[in-house]
Amino acid sequence: DTLCNDCLEMRLTNPGGINIETGLMVYPNPASDEITIYINGEVSEGAILSILNINGDQLASVNVISSNLTFSVSDYPTGIYLVRLSVGQTNAATTIAKFIVK
């Protein structure tokens, strides 16, 4: 059973502070109004979730306090965006997922 059929799920490649089983699901994808980000797995204290444009510019950032977060993307221009889950100031452990705004 899956959470949704139009999710994009990415798995962690560098576990340095995030559990190796941690993954991100972003849905709906593509989106036009808002996205929900589901963090699958255990996340260390101090984890930060950021939304970046394709150039790497940070558009939003929040401290992770829940495994489900919702962001409005209605003001974002059509394009490709990234969700980054990171731990620590050096971002030694990072998980990245991609989503599209249409």
C-alpha positions in Angstrom: 0.0 0.0 0.0 1.3 3.4 -0.9 0.4 6.8 0.6 -0.4 8.2 -2.8 0.0 7.4 -6.5 1.5 10.7 -7.6 4.2 11.0 -5.0 7.9 11.3 -5.7 9.9 9.5 -3.1 13.7 10.0 -2.6 15.9 8.0 -0.4 18.9 9.2 1.7 22.3 8.6 0.2 24.4 10.2 3.0 23.2 9.1 6.4 25.4 11.2 8.7 22.6 12.3 11.2 19.5 11.2 9.5 18.4 7.5 9.8 19.3 5.6 6.6 15.7 4.7 6.1 14.5 8.3 6.1 13.0 9.4 2.8 10.9 12.3 1.6 7.6 12.0 -0.3 6.2 15.2 -2.0 2.7 15.3 -3.2 0.8 16.2 -5.3 3.5 16.3 -7.9 3.1 18.3 -10.0 1.4 20.9 -7.8 -0.3 24.2 -8.3 -1.6 25.4 -4.9 0.2 23.5 -2.1 2.5 20.5 -1.5 2.6 18.1 1.4 5.9 16.7 2.4 6.0 13.5 4.3 9.1 12.5 6.1 9.3 8.7 6.3 11.6 7.7 9.1 13.3 9.0 12.2 14.8 12.5 12.0 17.4 13.9 14.4 16.7 16.9 16.5 17.7 20.1 14.7 16.6 18.8 11.3 15.6 21.6 8.8 13.4 21.4 5.8 14.1 23.9 3.0 12.4 24.6 -0.4 14.9 25.7 -3.1 14.4 26.8 -6.7 16.4 25.1 -9.4 19.2 27.6 -9.0 19.6 26.6 -5.3 18.1 29.8 -3.9 16.3 29.1 -0.6 12.6 30.1 -0.8 11.4 28.7 2.6 12.9 26.9 5.6 11.4 25.4 8.7 12.6 23.4 11.7 11.1 19.9 11.4 8.7 19.2 14.3 6.3 16.9 12.5 6.5 14.1 9.8 3.9 16.0 7.7 4.5 19.5 6.5 2.4 21.6 4.1 3.7 24.5 2.0 1.9 26.9 -0.2 3.4 27.0 -3.7 0.6 29.1 -5.4 3.0 32.1 -5.7 5.8 30.1 -7.2 6.3 30.4 -10.9 6.0 27.3 -13.1 9.2 25.3 -12.8 11.2 22.6 -10.9 11.9 23.0 -7.2 13.8 21.0 -4.6 13.0 20.0 -1.0 16.1 19.6 1.2 16.0 17.8 4.6 19.3 18.5 6.4 20.8 18.1 9.8 23.6 20.2 11.3 25.0 23.5 10.1 27.4 21.8 7.6 24.5 20.0 6.0 26.6 16.8 6.4 23.4 14.7 6.1 21.0 15.7 3.4 18.0 14.2 1.6 16.7 15.9 -1.5 13.4 15.5 -3.4 12.2 17.2 -6.5 8.8 18.6 -7.3 7.2 20.6 -10.1 4.9 23.6 -10.0 2.6 23.9 -12.9 
